[in-house]
Amino acid sequence: MDKYMPIGNKFPRILHGGDYNPEQWLETPKIIDEDFRLMKLAHCNAMTVGIFSWMALEPEEGKYNFGWMDDIMDRFAQKGMAAILATPSGAKPSWFSQKYPEILRTQADRLKDLHGGRHNHCFTSPIYRKKVSQINRMLAERYGKHPALILWHISNEYSGECHCPLCQDEFRSFLRNKYDNDLDRLNHEWWTGFWAHRYTDWSQIESPSPRGEHETHGLILDWKRFVSHQTIDFFRNEIKPLRELTPDIPVTTNLMGTFPGIEYRELAKELDVVSWDNYPTWHTTEQPDWKIGVRTSFVHDLNRSLKQGKPFMMMESTPSTVNWQKVNKLKRPGMHLLSSLQAVAHGSDTVQYFQWRKSRGSFEKFHGAVVDHAGHENTRVFRDVAQVGQALEKLDEVVGTTVHPQVAIIFDWENRWAIEEAQALARDRIKYEETCISHYTAFWMQGVTVDIIGAREDFSQYKLVIAPMLYMTHPGVGQRIESFVREGGTFVTSYWSGIVNENDLCHLGGFPGPLRGVTGVWSEEIDTLHPDENNNLIMNDNSLGLFGTYRVQDFCDLIHAESAQVLAVYGDDFYQGRPALTVNRFGKGNAYYMAARTGADFLDNFYNALMEKLLLTRTIKAKLPRGVTAQHRTDGQNRYIFIMNFNAKKEEISLDGIYTDMLTGEDRQGILELNPYDVKVLKENK
């Protein structure tokens, strides 16, 4: 599909707005009046309301106050704006905790939380589920047919876990179901014979605790699965009355990038549209902005890939700074427009902020907002937001468009859970997520679009699939990779792959386990280097057009080339001359194995060679300076190209044709100049 329906079918625009908390200003109605004047000046067309509003909606159990919400919703409709209405379960009222203390979470040390903060409720608690369902039903009954409503925002940033007796019982039920009520099977899969940890009754199983069992990896892995499962089950409970009463209103919940606590690919199956909260740390002295741009692009692509290319939502971002980073740096001129359109370039049909107006007090009073404490439009940040709104109004035809990447990188939640628990190598340098992003970088720099997928997804639509450190292999994954390569695909994997099965049991018979046949190598052992040590990878086969020597670090896999062809060898240590890079011809395709962790220089050259070999499509044929990237979206007939400069200096590229600048209406050809932190949106003229 090349064109999806808008997020809100009755509102076919790129949504621009943010989290609005009028309940904080009910005692000063003139401020609310001013908010609606300023929203128009900022070119905002959609606001999210109701997050953390439970106490304002139900100040006492069974006593409701919807009047203020009625007024806000009606104002949205009168102003021609869209409303994204949130369910309030993310922060419960104090009366709720006082009357029903069982809803408070129990931590891993078995201590129960006090009331306070947010996201501190038990997802298993029947009374909490009942009350959430009740308030959500009332919202759906009251506002389900309201002309402003286009989307349900469910809770807020789901996270956390509970270890209370209710959750312990549910965890045991989860395990009984997974292991077909066979305790012997669980003991085998968790390898509980080690340290005499064998269970003889289901009641003996408890969640991991620093005061108890916390070293049985099968237990830890299944607990993480349970927490994710229970969160998603709670989400289903939340949306049940909404699905029943408002079946035509889509639902979402705001994800948190690569947050490890929930398997987002499973949660995404329950969402009509994916949304996420985007807070990059721009302008650090530790790395250039373009590298931060790479990481942000990776997560944007991940969120687009969660629904197989369907546009997503950037539900939260900051128009200026945040209040919780190590250094809360202001965005430099140009960065707000660039970072906003970066999301659109990768598939977002929204640019939204936390928050609309700065709170006067409490934890987030210094978090960035569209409207500062000064309370007027005469600020740099407000002008930046209005500029974004004006730009988005010129991009209506981009709404619903998508992209069809030829490349996929496997970034798998369960693989990360397992790999980060493994007592091996150098745990502080495993850095699974960073490793995946390092493989992604070469494609970003060349303007080649990439999907970020799970290990159990369909590979057939891609030319190239990359699986860095695929430590865990679920049943069937090895066979599907073999099928992909046999039919002509190109597969790349690395050291520390094919090590354990889905329950963290090591594969017997030689690593990389089920990937051994397709890669044509046997990994005998792996060397961990100290941070100040390195080795060398020496190319001895120029079939890819690569020459010379490259530095390697951290991990060196000592492999035997069984059916694979050796492309490079190690230059130092007792394994000097042994294979460091191989390729295995398998059916119609090829599988590459990187035995060592290399630097960016090798990854750039290696993947550039594969791009040429596989004739991968670049967004634009122009040579892109370092720190400049190009991404595109298409409706099947037209291509919308976003050229983004993440450097603090001017850059230029040479266009290969005539394009229309969608923000200015001008024709662009020849040399395209990019100011610091500049972005151009070009429509390809066919």
VOGU-3710 file (C-alpha; in Angstrom, 3 decimals, decimal comma):
1> mdkympignk> 0,000/0,000/0,000  1,312/3,471/-0,898  -1,385/5,692/0,615  -2,973/5,192/4,008  -5,999/6,963/5,411  -5,321/9,972/7,657  -4,999/9,264/11,383  -8,317/11,036/11,863  -10,465/10,312/8,811  -12,344/13,584/9,191
11> fprilhggdy> -9,125/15,580/9,600  -6,792/14,943/6,609  -3,949/17,191/7,771  -0,591/16,693/9,399  -1,503/17,105/13,057  0,290/19,891/14,904  -0,252/20,557/18,582  0,519/19,013/21,913  -0,411/18,024/25,436  -2,863/20,525/26,876
21> npeqwletpk> -3,641/20,556/30,603  -6,454/23,081/31,140  -7,345/21,466/34,480  -4,255/23,203/35,878  -5,777/26,584/34,990  -9,467/26,230/35,871  -9,153/28,962/38,486  -7,837/31,395/35,849  -10,262/31,116/32,906  -8,638/34,074/31,140
31> iidedfrlmk> -5,540/31,926/30,638  -7,653/29,267/28,947  -9,172/31,953/26,706  -5,678/33,115/25,848  -4,588/29,543/25,102  -7,090/29,237/22,286  -5,983/32,549/20,785  -2,360/31,431/20,916  -3,107/28,001/19,437  -4,307/29,665/16,252
41> lahcnamtvg> -1,258/31,933/16,143  0,982/28,878/16,513  -0,844/27,136/13,631  -1,829/24,276/15,934  -4,735/22,157/14,759  -4,866/19,228/17,216  -4,433/19,042/20,978  -4,205/16,139/23,387  -6,296/16,592/26,501  -7,139/14,474/29,543
51> ifswmalepe> -3,751/12,939/30,347  -3,441/12,655/34,148  -6,895/14,241/34,547  -8,562/11,559/36,656  -8,661/13,659/39,829  -10,166/16,587/37,912  -12,801/14,313/36,355  -13,596/12,281/39,501  -12,548/14,283/42,593  -14,355/11,802/44,853
61> egkynfgwmd> -15,284/8,206/44,145  -18,478/8,201/42,125  -18,711/12,010/41,941  -17,837/13,409/38,526  -16,999/16,782/37,061  -17,067/16,765/33,259  -18,079/20,397/32,859  -14,594/21,725/32,257  -13,871/18,967/29,715  -17,185/19,685/27,941
71> dimdrfaqkg> -16,108/23,300/27,570  -12,660/22,426/26,200  -13,999/19,866/23,718  -16,646/22,318/22,501  -14,016/25,019/22,025  -11,926/22,659/19,914  -14,902/22,026/17,652  -15,768/25,729/17,429  -12,193/26,579/16,438  -12,045/23,841/13,811
81> maailatpsg> -9,452/21,910/15,801  -9,129/18,193/16,447  -9,079/16,624/19,901  -7,039/13,624/20,941  -8,732/12,488/24,150  -6,679/10,594/26,697  -7,774/8,030/29,224  -6,527/9,050/32,695  -5,168/5,780/34,067  -1,521/6,870/34,173
91> akpswfsqky> -1,965/8,679/37,507  -4,663/7,647/39,940  -6,431/9,926/42,448  -5,267/9,902/46,058  -8,690/8,744/47,259  -8,243/5,631/45,119  -4,971/4,592/46,783  -6,370/5,399/50,211  -9,493/3,278/49,815  -7,945/0,459/47,758
101> peilrtqadr> -4,286/0,144/48,886  -4,004/-3,197/47,062  -3,684/-1,295/43,773  -0,269/0,066/44,810  2,667/-1,718/43,256  5,026/-4,036/45,066  8,677/-3,728/44,053  11,130/-6,556/43,402  12,359/-6,330/47,016  8,723/-7,028/48,006
111> lkdlhggrhn> 8,156/-3,569/49,514  4,863/-1,903/48,613  4,871/1,588/47,097  3,201/4,537/48,756  0,830/6,781/46,817  2,558/9,293/44,556  4,269/9,786/41,255  2,642/8,123/38,275  2,542/4,686/36,641  2,586/3,125/40,097
121> hcftspiyrk> -0,468/0,891/39,882  -0,688/-2,873/39,659  -1,664/-3,989/36,154  -3,197/-7,170/37,577  -5,422/-5,562/40,230  -9,099/-6,358/39,487  -10,365/-3,204/41,199  -7,963/-1,003/39,257  -8,995/-2,605/35,988  -12,656/-2,204/36,918
131> kvsqinrmla> -12,331/1,474/37,806  -10,268/2,246/34,694  -12,833/0,528/32,507  -15,580/2,479/34,259  -14,063/5,946/33,726  -13,131/5,083/30,144  -16,690/3,988/29,429  -17,992/7,285/30,761  -15,596/9,200/28,508  -16,674/7,175/25,484
141> erygkhpali> -20,364/7,645/26,251  -19,950/11,374/26,721  -17,518/12,264/23,935  -17,578/9,354/21,509  -19,657/11,303/18,974  -18,181/14,700/19,702  -17,241/16,459/16,430  -13,754/17,311/17,695  -12,727/13,767/18,691  -10,435/11,989/16,219
151> lwhisneysg> -8,323/9,663/18,388  -8,103/7,959/21,786  -4,788/8,358/23,610  -4,660/5,418/26,028  -2,977/6,203/29,352  0,581/7,502/29,017  3,978/5,859/28,578  3,128/2,430/29,977  5,988/1,127/32,112  6,945/-0,675/35,286
161> echcplcqde> 6,197/-3,957/36,986  4,550/-5,248/40,138  5,570/-8,197/42,327  2,489/-8,400/44,565  0,780/-11,726/45,401  -1,782/-11,157/42,638  0,997/-10,744/40,084  2,831/-13,803/41,444  -0,294/-15,897/40,896  -0,755/-14,525/37,381
171> frsflrnkyd> 2,902/-15,157/36,614  2,492/-18,813/37,589  -0,618/-19,047/35,403  1,353/-17,504/32,550  4,071/-20,139/32,994  1,573/-22,989/33,243  0,089/-21,885/29,966  3,444/-21,456/28,246  4,795/-24,837/29,377  1,518/-26,749/28,959
181> ndldrlnhew> 1,259/-27,281/32,722  4,421/-29,396/32,533  6,739/-28,462/35,416  9,422/-30,872/34,206  9,493/-29,024/30,916  9,911/-25,688/32,693  12,740/-27,128/34,773  14,456/-28,296/31,614  14,018/-25,007/29,760  15,256/-22,990/32,733
191> wtgfwahryt> 18,049/-25,539/33,368  17,201/-25,554/37,060  19,457/-28,514/37,745  22,176/-25,881/38,011  22,766/-24,916/41,659  20,002/-27,365/42,700  17,282/-24,867/41,772  14,807/-27,446/40,524  11,131/-26,703/41,306  8,856/-29,477/42,554
201> dwsqiespsp> 5,661/-27,409/42,784  4,375/-24,417/40,826  3,820/-22,517/44,072  7,586/-22,427/44,630  8,118/-20,144/41,625  8,479/-16,465/42,420  9,406/-13,443/40,344  13,083/-12,400/40,309  14,187/-10,459/43,375  17,476/-8,994/44,610
211> rgehethgli> 16,595/-10,693/47,908  15,961/-14,058/46,269  16,362/-15,705/42,875  17,875/-13,361/40,312  20,417/-15,492/38,455  18,287/-18,061/36,640  18,194/-16,577/33,165  15,169/-18,563/31,999  13,187/-17,176/34,952  14,347/-13,619/34,281
221> ldwkrfvshq> 13,514/-13,896/30,594  10,044/-15,310/31,221  9,381/-12,656/33,875  10,170/-9,934/31,335  7,794/-11,634/28,914  5,126/-11,786/31,611  5,480/-8,092/32,507  5,110/-7,203/28,844  2,165/-9,593/28,463  0,418/-8,230/31,555
231> tidffrneik> 0,879/-4,625/30,428  -0,610/-5,426/27,033  -3,470/-7,303/28,689  -4,154/-4,232/30,835  -4,165/-2,139/27,655  -6,795/-4,455/26,159  -8,890/-3,934/29,263  -8,533/-0,160/28,854  -9,714/-0,096/25,262  -12,563/-2,614/25,566
241> plreltpdip> -15,302/-0,035/26,285  -13,833/2,302/23,656  -13,903/-0,393/20,989  -17,477/-1,209/21,973  -18,835/2,347/22,007  -16,565/4,141/19,486  -15,445/1,507/16,965  -14,593/4,143/14,356  -12,267/6,155/16,626  -8,705/4,770/16,473
251> vttnlmgtfp> -6,605/4,137/19,570  -2,941/4,680/20,355  -0,622/4,918/23,320  2,657/6,792/23,392  5,691/4,519/23,233  9,133/5,496/24,464  11,530/4,750/21,638  13,443/1,566/22,414  12,184/1,277/26,003  13,163/-2,247/27,108
261> gieyrelake> 10,303/-2,950/29,502  7,617/-3,853/26,935  7,820/-5,848/23,725  6,541/-3,029/21,536  6,021/-5,257/18,510  3,392/-7,172/20,468  1,796/-4,006/21,845  1,711/-2,487/18,349  -0,632/-5,276/17,235  -3,277/-3,783/19,537
271> ldvvswdnyp> -2,832/-0,200/18,255  -4,549/1,404/15,293  -1,659/3,823/14,956  1,766/3,828/16,585  2,881/6,929/18,478  6,057/7,713/20,362  7,741/10,380/22,496  10,895/11,822/20,951  13,448/13,651/23,110  16,935/13,629/21,535
281> twhtteqpdw> 19,820/15,250/23,375  20,901/17,748/20,719  24,044/19,887/20,840  26,233/17,823/23,154  30,002/18,081/23,320  30,247/14,279/23,325  29,192/13,680/19,721  28,137/15,711/16,689  24,470/16,437/16,091  24,400/14,273/12,989
291> kigvrtsfvh> 25,118/11,192/15,106  22,205/12,092/17,350  20,219/12,532/14,140  21,154/8,977/13,128  19,887/7,508/16,386  16,663/9,524/16,191  16,113/8,409/12,605  16,651/4,785/13,668  13,852/5,056/16,233  11,552/6,860/13,784
301> dlnrslkqgk> 12,106/4,008/11,321  11,456/1,489/14,080  8,087/3,072/14,837  7,130/3,169/11,164  8,117/-0,492/10,848  5,956/-1,560/13,814  2,918/-1,264/11,512  4,657/-2,330/8,288  5,070/1,147/6,850  1,886/2,770/8,121
311> pfmmmestps> 2,462/6,406/9,173  3,033/6,896/12,882  2,681/9,832/15,282  5,348/11,823/17,060  3,120/12,256/20,086  5,603/14,202/22,190  8,667/16,313/21,523  9,964/19,495/23,045  9,876/22,833/21,237  12,894/23,995/23,239
321> tvnwqkvnkl> 14,467/21,995/26,051  13,507/19,422/28,666  14,126/19,426/32,418  15,467/15,928/32,994  18,517/15,453/30,777  22,024/15,669/32,217  22,471/18,982/30,415  19,240/20,694/29,336  20,434/22,494/26,230  18,281/24,827/24,148
331> krpgmhllss> 17,703/23,999/20,508  19,892/26,095/18,245  18,239/28,188/15,497  16,875/25,911/12,801  16,922/22,729/14,872  13,251/22,827/15,810  12,065/22,858/12,208  14,701/20,299/11,217  13,916/17,851/14,030  10,166/18,249/13,492
341> lqavahgsdt> 10,341/17,558/9,759  12,804/14,732/10,423  9,896/12,865/12,013  7,678/13,570/8,999  10,456/12,438/6,651  10,549/9,030/8,319  6,791/8,540/8,335  5,167/10,634/11,054  1,875/12,332/10,214  2,076/14,498/13,331
351> vqyfqwrksr> 4,346/16,943/15,125  3,210/17,255/18,738  4,731/18,622/21,895  4,922/18,158/25,569  3,776/20,601/26,621  1,520/23,406/25,389  1,890/25,721/28,407  4,515/25,454/31,124  3,181/24,362/34,490  3,477/26,940/37,228
361> gsfekfhgav> 4,743/24,458/39,786  5,879/20,923/40,520  8,227/18,549/38,707  7,879/19,772/35,113  7,548/23,515/35,640  10,828/24,069/33,776  10,173/21,557/30,996  10,010/23,221/27,578  6,643/24,315/26,226  5,123/26,293/23,401
371> vdhaghentr> 3,894/28,969/25,816  6,414/30,087/28,409  5,682/31,447/31,877  5,643/34,892/30,240  2,343/33,801/28,710  2,524/35,475/25,280  3,610/34,843/21,691  6,655/37,114/21,672  9,259/34,442/22,301  11,775/32,689/20,078
381> vfrdvaqvgq> 10,298/29,280/20,874  6,762/30,343/19,979  7,982/31,720/16,647  9,783/28,422/15,959  6,581/26,486/16,649  4,538/28,770/14,408  7,131/28,279/11,659  6,709/24,510/11,925  2,923/24,880/11,802  3,122/26,990/8,659
391> alekldevvg> 5,450/24,466/7,017  3,184/21,533/7,865  0,190/23,295/6,305  2,014/23,046/2,966  2,498/19,292/3,239  -1,081/18,000/3,210  -0,417/15,733/0,234  2,285/13,916/2,224  -0,329/12,626/4,686  -0,736/8,857/4,456
401> ttvhpqvaii> 2,267/8,282/2,192  4,802/5,575/2,935  8,063/4,003/1,810  9,194/0,547/0,681  12,738/-0,114/1,961  14,950/-2,745/0,389  16,975/-3,092/3,594  15,964/-4,314/7,043  17,908/-4,421/10,298  16,770/-6,859/12,963
411> fdwenrwaie> 16,406/-5,170/16,352  14,656/-7,658/18,589  13,318/-6,982/22,100  13,630/-10,529/23,414  17,113/-10,844/21,948  18,099/-7,726/23,888  16,590/-9,093/27,111  18,634/-12,258/26,779  21,877/-10,722/25,550  21,971/-8,149/28,347
421> eaqalardri> 21,549/-10,836/31,021  24,284/-13,104/29,674  27,250/-13,416/32,014  29,881/-13,295/29,301  32,259/-11,118/27,289  32,298/-7,564/28,682  28,743/-6,776/29,742  29,285/-3,023/29,834  30,375/-3,118/26,196  27,751/-5,438/24,719
431> kyeetcishy> 25,686/-2,370/23,698  23,215/-4,228/21,518  21,133/-1,186/20,599  24,197/0,937/19,796  25,579/-1,893/17,674  22,387/-2,064/15,601  22,523/1,714/15,122  26,157/1,509/14,000  25,116/-0,846/11,189  22,247/1,511/10,317
441> tafwmqgvtv> 24,493/4,565/10,031  26,010/3,755/6,640  22,552/3,643/5,045  21,485/6,903/6,721  24,569/8,609/5,328  23,741/7,457/1,799  20,040/8,239/1,983  18,969/4,589/1,760  15,746/3,874/3,658  15,724/1,051/6,200
451> diigaredfs> 13,085/-0,894/8,101  13,797/-1,925/11,701  12,142/-5,303/12,208  11,899/-8,246/14,590  13,538/-11,620/14,089  10,205/-13,348/13,492  8,936/-11,039/10,738  8,726/-11,617/6,996  12,054/-11,103/5,205  10,900/-11,765/1,652
461> qyklviapml> 10,268/-8,134/0,669  13,886/-7,106/1,258  17,098/-7,462/-0,725  19,295/-7,179/2,362  18,629/-8,268/5,959  21,157/-7,455/8,695  21,117/-9,144/12,112  23,872/-7,810/14,385  24,474/-9,968/17,455  21,432/-12,197/16,946
471> ymthpgvgqr> 22,245/-13,993/20,196  18,778/-15,546/20,578  17,162/-17,487/17,765  13,519/-18,454/18,107  12,269/-21,673/16,534  12,056/-21,350/12,780  14,150/-18,186/12,486  17,175/-20,058/11,190  15,084/-21,846/8,578  13,451/-18,605/7,421
481> iesfvreggt> 16,838/-16,934/7,077  18,018/-19,905/5,050  14,950/-19,633/2,829  15,512/-15,883/2,374  19,121/-16,392/1,283  18,357/-19,471/-0,805  15,875/-17,425/-2,838  18,446/-14,721/-3,586  18,534/-12,528/-0,489  21,677/-11,180/1,142
491> fvtsywsgiv> 22,072/-11,736/4,869  24,633/-10,180/7,219  25,210/-11,283/10,792  28,003/-10,956/13,300  29,868/-12,381/16,271  27,714/-13,489/19,245  24,897/-14,746/17,033  23,065/-18,070/17,139  24,098/-18,710/20,737  20,865/-19,572/22,609
501> nendlchlgg> 17,295/-20,643/21,919  14,144/-18,760/22,916  14,492/-19,869/26,556  18,178/-18,951/26,810  19,522/-22,496/26,501  22,770/-22,706/24,547  22,603/-24,398/21,164  24,553/-27,630/21,130  26,693/-28,844/18,252  28,535/-25,599/17,584
511> fpgplrgvtg> 27,790/-21,907/17,243  26,214/-20,033/15,494  23,636/-22,771/16,021  20,801/-22,591/13,478  22,771/-19,987/11,490  25,736/-22,298/10,973  24,472/-23,761/7,735  23,611/-20,468/6,052  26,789/-18,684/7,179  29,066/-21,641/6,524
521> vwseeidtlh> 31,163/-21,000/9,642  31,765/-22,624/12,998  32,532/-20,331/15,930  34,860/-22,141/18,277  35,435/-19,419/20,886  35,349/-15,639/21,264  38,003/-13,320/22,643  37,123/-10,191/24,631  39,614/-7,352/24,333  40,264/-4,760/27,005
531> pdennnlimn> 39,065/-1,230/26,178  42,620/-0,123/25,331  43,325/-3,177/23,143  42,611/-3,692/19,467  43,322/-6,057/16,611  43,240/-5,676/12,863  41,050/-6,971/10,076  43,080/-7,383/6,888  41,246/-7,728/3,593  42,653/-10,585/1,516
541> dnslglfgty> 39,879/-10,835/-1,083  38,824/-7,830/-3,140  35,571/-9,253/-4,519  33,729/-6,435/-2,734  36,246/-3,840/-3,831  37,587/-3,459/-0,280  41,294/-3,224/0,440  43,628/-2,550/3,318  43,498/-2,928/7,067  40,786/-1,951/9,543
551> rvqdfcdlih> 40,935/-1,680/13,322  38,721/-4,035/15,354  37,889/-3,849/19,053  35,969/-5,383/21,966  35,100/-8,817/20,539  36,940/-11,164/18,172  35,184/-14,378/17,199  37,504/-17,262/16,384  35,758/-19,036/13,529  36,404/-21,828/11,064
561> aesaqvlavy> 35,313/-21,313/7,462  33,465/-24,539/6,668  31,788/-23,731/3,353  32,344/-19,971/3,512  34,881/-17,963/1,528  37,330/-15,936/3,615  37,323/-12,229/2,731  39,493/-10,912/5,587  41,713/-12,276/8,344  42,948/-11,118/11,741
571> gddfyqgrpa> 46,259/-9,298/11,766  47,457/-9,879/15,329  47,520/-12,154/18,370  47,617/-15,945/18,410  44,719/-16,056/15,943  46,561/-13,992/13,353  45,574/-15,196/9,883  42,279/-16,742/10,985  39,026/-15,619/9,291  37,574/-12,272/10,379
581> ltvnrfgkgn> 35,067/-11,738/7,556  33,454/-14,420/5,389  30,792/-14,856/2,751  28,898/-18,052/2,076  27,110/-18,733/-1,184  23,820/-20,372/-0,218  21,364/-21,120/-3,003  20,911/-17,941/-5,030  22,041/-15,605/-2,254  24,921/-14,785/0,052
591> ayymaartga> 25,413/-14,721/3,822  28,180/-12,592/5,342  29,630/-13,162/8,801  31,503/-10,378/10,617  33,601/-12,123/13,231  34,794/-8,945/14,976  33,421/-5,618/16,119  34,756/-3,098/13,646  34,792/0,667/13,542  32,561/2,941/11,474
601> dfldnfynal> 35,173/3,096/8,687  34,795/-0,576/7,882  30,994/-0,585/8,202  30,750/2,423/5,872  32,950/0,799/3,240  31,424/-2,663/3,586  27,823/-1,508/3,314  28,616/0,939/0,535  30,051/-1,993/-1,380  26,873/-4,002/-0,752
611> mekllltrti> 24,728/-1,042/-1,842  26,558/-1,025/-5,170  26,521/-4,802/-5,535  22,789/-5,077/-4,796  21,859/-1,902/-6,713  20,050/-0,493/-3,691  17,964/2,609/-4,386  19,107/5,872/-2,823  16,590/8,597/-2,083  18,562/10,980/-4,245
621> kaklprgvta> 21,549/10,331/-6,503  23,515/13,326/-5,243  26,601/12,757/-3,110  25,664/13,629/0,460  28,180/15,360/2,749  28,776/13,734/6,122  25,956/14,824/8,409  23,463/15,350/5,571  20,839/12,724/4,802  17,894/12,326/2,466
631> qhrtdgqnry> 14,700/10,380/3,123  11,530/10,099/1,105  7,881/9,138/1,178  5,674/8,193/-1,755  2,027/7,827/-2,722  2,959/5,486/-5,578  3,115/8,273/-8,134  4,938/11,161/-6,473  8,020/11,170/-4,274  8,440/13,655/-1,441
641> ifimnfnakk> 12,115/14,070/-0,605  13,397/15,496/2,681  17,012/16,677/2,603  18,318/17,387/6,097  21,519/19,027/7,255  22,411/18,074/10,834  25,631/20,087/10,749  26,200/23,478/12,349  27,701/24,730/9,086  26,504/25,272/5,548
651> eeisldgiyt> 26,513/22,353/3,133  25,568/21,938/-0,491  24,610/19,103/-2,795  24,210/18,850/-6,549  20,687/17,894/-7,642  20,276/15,542/-10,578  17,003/17,000/-11,840  14,330/19,628/-11,326  12,348/19,529/-8,103  9,635/21,677/-6,555
661> dmltgedrqg> 10,386/23,093/-3,117  7,178/22,364/-1,216  7,875/24,999/1,444  8,587/27,900/-0,942  7,001/26,825/-4,237  10,274/27,441/-6,077  11,909/25,113/-8,600  15,177/23,644/-7,389  17,949/22,392/-9,659  21,731/22,413/-9,803
671> ilelnpydvk> 23,437/23,275/-6,519  21,195/23,135/-3,468  22,488/25,171/-0,553  21,699/24,047/2,969  22,113/26,414/5,894  23,147/25,093/9,322  20,374/22,774/10,608  18,450/23,286/7,385  15,775/21,081/5,839  14,335/21,122/2,336
681> vlkenk> 11,207/19,278/1,235  11,281/18,599/-2,497  8,642/17,073/-4,730  10,056/15,098/-7,604  8,875/16,421/-10,967  8,291/13,537/-13,338
//
